[in-house]
Each structure stands twice: as structure tokens, then as C-alpha cells.
Amino acid sequence: MPHPTFPTRTPTRRQLSVDDYVTGVLAGERAILGRAITLIESMRPADAAIAQHVLTGILPATGKAHRVGITGVPGVGKSTFIETMGRKLTAQGKRVAVLAIDPSSAVSGGSILGDKTRMNELACDPLAFVRPSPSACTLGGVARKTRETMLLCEAAGFDVVLIETVGVGQSETVVHDMVDFFLVLMLAGAGDELQGIKRGVLELADLIAVNKADGDNAQRCERSRQDYANALHVMAAPNGDWTPTAITCSGLTGLGLDDLWASITKHRELLTASGHLEQLRRDQQVHWMWSLIEERLLNGFREHPDVARDFTSIERAVREGTSPATVGAETLLRAFGLA
């Protein structure tokens, strides 16, 4: 007689309380940290409410890490650079978190999330934590989720948080507003326009690093470094603590990365001694608050039933030139309740 069969049940993870999340993150438990990040990335209102309590609980333990933003066009070698830099830092005993903003598909909303594959060695390093996060096609979503993830990593005891941007669009400005040091990676032999990086991004840079300065490319990188250094001298106004400059480096061989980190360290020391780092962090907090308010208001505006009813037709009329943009805006604002 055959043995009876029973349906198998996949074991479910125990639901964590706010105290579980806070205690686990502060203890540096990687599994809890990962779940806490998933919690704040969730779009469910119930999860958002819990996430706010978790963030409040870990907030006193945040703010001690080096916050470094890294940008550059696709192909500049960001992932290789970050892996080599991260390995150098962990070899010094530093705990390094890498938050990679991964591009989301405008069609499916899906995300590649391939940074763990591209940073294989660093992802396996016990002193490192690599977390790709989807951009969700919105700058506001990137700012909110990445900033909150950064706070969780700081509370978990990471000494350095490296934030990699996708290198296109306006995400550089968003990341610049949440870090202490903004590094722009460049390629040799291609002008600013050819690389697709706006002048404004160079104006945000605390340091430009011409990457891939190895082998036969070294001399070309040095010439580009001089060009970028001259451009920075003209465009970037010193803030009193720090004057941006340009260097050459190689994410493949590690050339120049020790000097680069020394510059980042010196930058932090100068800002700390002058009190500007503390002021910068405070200003960023207020900027973040207003960004969240603007995002919430815009979402509420779009979801308002009277606005949603007429939004498509009014937008079409403006696009086709049959209605002025001012009339379209006024009509939708009036539907929202603003006279």
C-alpha cells in the first residue's frame, strides 16, 4: 500500500518587530540589515509605517561614516573601481557598504541588479556589504530609499558608505545632496559633451578621477587630467575648505587609489575642523524632509480623482499645442482644490 503524500509547505520567515529590526541592525547582523532595507524599499503602507519607527530607533547611531558618492558614465569602470577601492579599505580593517543605484526599466519597471555580479570579490568580503537598489524610474524614490539605506548601514557599524549612481540623468544631483564627498570618474580622450556629463556635474565634483590610467592609456589620461584640472579651476568655486582638483587612477590595477582615499580623508578632516561637515549634514536633513514632502504632494496630486480623470486629456492638449501649459496647469490645480 503506497504511503500517503502530504503537500509540502515552504517555511516562512518569522515576522520581525520594530525592536527586532533595531536591535539586529545595531548589532550588525547582515540578515536583519538586509531585511530592514527590503522593508524600507517596500511600497506597502503598512511596511512604510514600521520602517519609520525603525529609522527613528537607529537614528542616534548614524552619522559617523564617510559618505562618498561616485558617478561616471556607463563604461567608465565604476564597478571595477569600487571593488578595488573597497578591497583596499577592507584590507585596512574598515567596514564598507556599497549602495548601487541600479537602473529600472521604463517599460517593465524591472531592475538589472547586477552589481553583486560585477563586484564578486567585494560582495564575498566579510567586511563589505553590497546592496543594489532599483531606481524605480523616479529620482525621488532613489533619494528616499538610498538615503534611508545609508542610515541603516551607518547604524550597522559600517565605516564607509559608497553610493554609486547610474551615471545618467539627474541622479548625480540627488546623490550629491546626501553625501559628504562627490567623486566623478572620467575617461581619457573624450570631452565633457562626448561623455554625456553636463557641466553642472563637474561643478558638483569634489574630485575628478580620470580612470583606466594603465598601460598605453596612461599618457592620454594624464593629458585629460590636466584638461579637467584647468576646467575645475575655472568652473568650481572653492568653498573655503576644499579646492576640487583632478587626478589619474586605475580601478583595474589600483594605481592612484591610495592617494585618492587620502584626499577623501583630508577633505573630511577639513570640513570637520571648520564645523562645515556638521552644518552640511543638518542642511541635508532639511533638504531631505522637503524632498519627501514634495514627492508625497506630487503623488497625492496625481492620485486625486478629479485630477486623474482629466490629467490625460489635458496633458495631450498641451503636448499637441491646442492648450497653453499655463491653462493646463491652472485647470489641474483647480481640480485639486487650489484656486
VEXVEX-16023 format. One line per 8 residues: number of its first residue (from 0); for each residue x, y, z of C-alpha. Coordinates in steps of 0.5 Angstrom, whole numbers, plus 2048, in hexadecimal, padded with zeros to 3 digits. Example, Ala and Ser with C-alpha at 12.3 -4.5 7.8 and 13.67 -1.06 7.14 Angstrom:
VEXVEX-16023
0) 819/7F7/810; 81B/7FE/80E .
This chain:
VEXVEX-16023
0) 800/800/800; 803/807/7FE; 805/80C/803; 800/812/804; 803/818/801; 802/81F/804; 803/826/801; 80A/829/803 .
8) 80A/830/806; 80F/835/805; 812/837/80C; 810/83F/80D; 815/843/810; 813/846/817; 810/84D/816; 814/852/81A .
16) 812/857/81F; 815/85E/81F; 819/85C/825; 81C/856/821; 81E/85B/81B; 821/860/81F; 825/85B/824; 827/857/81E .
24) 82A/85D/81A; 82D/860/81F; 831/859/821; 833/859/819; 82F/853/818; 82F/852/810; 829/84E/80F; 825/853/813 .
32) 828/859/810; 826/856/809; 81F/855/80B; 81F/85C/80E; 821/85F/807; 81C/85B/804; 817/85E/809; 818/865/807 .
40) 818/863/800; 811/860/800; 80B/864/7FD; 806/862/802; 804/867/807; 804/862/80D; 80B/861/80C; 80D/868/80B .
48) 80A/86A/812; 80E/864/815; 814/867/811; 813/86E/814; 813/86B/81B; 81A/867/819; 81D/86D/817; 81B/871/81D .
56) 81E/86C/821; 825/86B/81E; 826/873/81C; 82A/874/822; 82F/86F/820; 830/872/819; 835/878/816; 83B/875/817 .
64) 83D/872/811; 841/875/80B; 83B/876/806; 83E/876/7FF; 83A/877/7F8; 83D/874/7F2; 83B/876/7EB; 83D/875/7E4 .
72) 83A/873/7DD; 839/86B/7DB; 840/868/7D9; 844/86D/7DE; 845/867/7E2; 841/869/7E8; 840/862/7EB; 848/860/7EA .
80) 84A/866/7ED; 845/865/7F3; 847/85E/7F4; 84F/85F/7F4; 84E/865/7F9; 849/861/7FD; 84E/85C/7FE; 854/861/800 .
88) 84F/863/805; 84D/85D/808; 855/85B/808; 856/860/80D; 850/85E/811; 84B/863/80F; 844/860/80E; 841/862/807 .
96) 83A/863/805; 839/864/7FD; 832/866/7FB; 831/866/7F4; 82B/869/7F1; 829/864/7EB; 825/867/7E5; 81E/865/7E5 .
104) 81B/863/7DE; 816/869/7DC; 812/863/7D8; 811/85D/7DE; 814/861/7E4; 819/85B/7E5; 820/85C/7E7; 826/859/7E5 .
112) 829/859/7EC; 830/856/7E9; 835/85A/7EE; 836/854/7F2; 838/850/7EC; 83C/856/7EA; 83F/856/7F1; 840/84F/7F2 .
120) 846/84F/7F7; 844/855/7FB; 83D/852/7FC; 840/84C/7FF; 845/850/803; 842/84F/80B; 844/857/80C; 840/859/806 .
128) 838/85A/804; 836/85B/7FD; 82F/85D/7FC; 82C/85E/7F5; 825/862/7F6; 821/863/7F0; 820/86B/7EE; 818/869/7ED .
136) 819/86F/7E7; 818/874/7EC; 81D/879/7EF; 819/87A/7F5; 819/872/7F6; 820/872/7F5; 821/877/7FA; 81D/875/800 .
144) 81F/86D/7FF; 826/86F/7FE; 827/874/804; 823/86F/809; 827/869/807; 82D/86D/808; 82B/86F/80F; 82A/867/810 .
152) 831/866/80E; 834/86B/813; 830/868/819; 832/861/817; 839/864/818; 83C/865/811; 842/86A/811; 841/86C/809 .
160) 83B/86C/805; 83C/86D/7FE; 836/86F/7F9; 837/86D/7F2; 832/871/7ED; 830/86E/7E6; 833/874/7E3; 82E/877/7DF .
168) 828/87C/7E0; 828/880/7E6; 829/87A/7EC; 830/87E/7ED; 82D/884/7F0; 829/880/7F4; 82E/87B/7F7; 833/882/7F8 .
176) 82E/884/7FC; 82E/87E/801; 836/87D/801; 83C/881/804; 841/880/7FE; 83F/87F/7F7; 843/87C/7F2; 843/87C/7EB .
184) 846/877/7E7; 848/879/7E0; 84B/875/7D9; 851/878/7D5; 850/87B/7CE; 849/87C/7CF; 847/883/7D0; 841/885/7D5 .
192) 83C/886/7D0; 83E/87F/7CD; 83E/87B/7D3; 837/87E/7D4; 838/881/7DB; 835/888/7DC; 83A/88E/7DE; 835/88E/7E4 .
200) 838/887/7E7; 83F/88A/7E6; 83D/890/7EB; 83B/88B/7F0; 841/887/7F0; 846/887/7F6; 84B/883/7F2; 84B/880/7EB .
208) 84F/87A/7E9; 851/878/7E2; 850/871/7E3; 854/86B/7DF; 85A/86E/7DF; 85E/868/7DE; 862/865/7D8; 863/869/7D2 .
216) 85D/86D/7D4; 861/871/7DA; 863/877/7D6; 85D/878/7D3; 85A/878/7DA; 85F/87D/7DC; 85D/882/7D7; 856/881/7D8 .
224) 857/882/7E0; 85B/889/7DE; 855/88B/7DA; 850/889/7DF; 854/88D/7E5; 854/893/7E0; 84C/892/7E0; 84C/892/7E7 .
232) 850/898/7E8; 84B/89C/7E4; 844/899/7E6; 845/896/7ED; 845/89C/7F2; 849/89A/7F9; 844/899/7FF; 84A/89C/803 .
240) 84B/895/806; 84D/891/800; 84F/892/7F9; 84D/88D/7F4; 852/88A/7EF; 854/884/7EA; 858/87E/7EB; 859/878/7E7 .
248) 858/871/7E9; 856/86A/7E7; 851/866/7EA; 854/85F/7E7; 85B/860/7EA; 85A/864/7F0; 85E/86A/7EE; 85D/870/7F1 .
256) 857/86E/7F6; 85B/86F/7FC; 85C/876/7FA; 855/877/7F8; 853/874/7FF; 858/879/803; 854/87E/7FF; 84E/87C/802 .
264) 850/87B/809; 854/882/808; 84D/885/806; 849/882/80C; 84E/885/811; 84E/88C/80E; 846/88C/80E; 846/889/815 .
272) 84B/88E/818; 847/894/815; 841/892/817; 83E/891/810; 83D/88A/810; 838/88A/816; 835/890/812; 835/88C/80C .
280) 831/886/80F; 82C/88B/812; 82A/88E/80B; 82A/887/808; 825/885/80D; 820/88B/80C; 821/88A/804; 81F/883/805 .
288) 819/885/809; 817/88A/804; 818/885/7FE; 814/880/802; 80E/885/802; 80F/887/7FB; 80E/87F/7F9; 808/87E/7FD .
296) 805/884/7FB; 806/883/7F4; 804/87B/7F5; 7FD/87E/7F8; 7FC/883/7F3; 7FD/87E/7ED; 7F8/879/7F1; 7F3/87E/7F3 .
304) 7EC/87B/7EF; 7EB/882/7EC; 7F2/883/7E9; 7F3/87B/7E7; 7EC/87C/7E3; 7EE/882/7DF; 7F6/881/7DF; 7F7/87D/7D9 .
312) 7F3/881/7D4; 7F6/888/7D7; 7FD/885/7D6; 7FB/883/7CF; 7F8/88A/7CD; 7FF/88E/7D0; 803/889/7CC; 7FF/88A/7C6 .
320) 7FF/891/7C7; 7F8/892/7C7; 7F8/895/7CE; 7FD/899/7D1; 801/896/7D7; 7FF/89B/7DC; 7F8/89A/7DA; 7F9/892/7DB .
328) 7FD/893/7E2; 7F7/898/7E4; 7F2/893/7E3; 7F5/88D/7E6; 7F7/892/7EC; 7F0/894/7ED; 7ED/88D/7EC; 7F2/88B/7F2 .
336) 7EF/891/7F6; 7F4/896/7F5; 7F0/89C/7F2 .
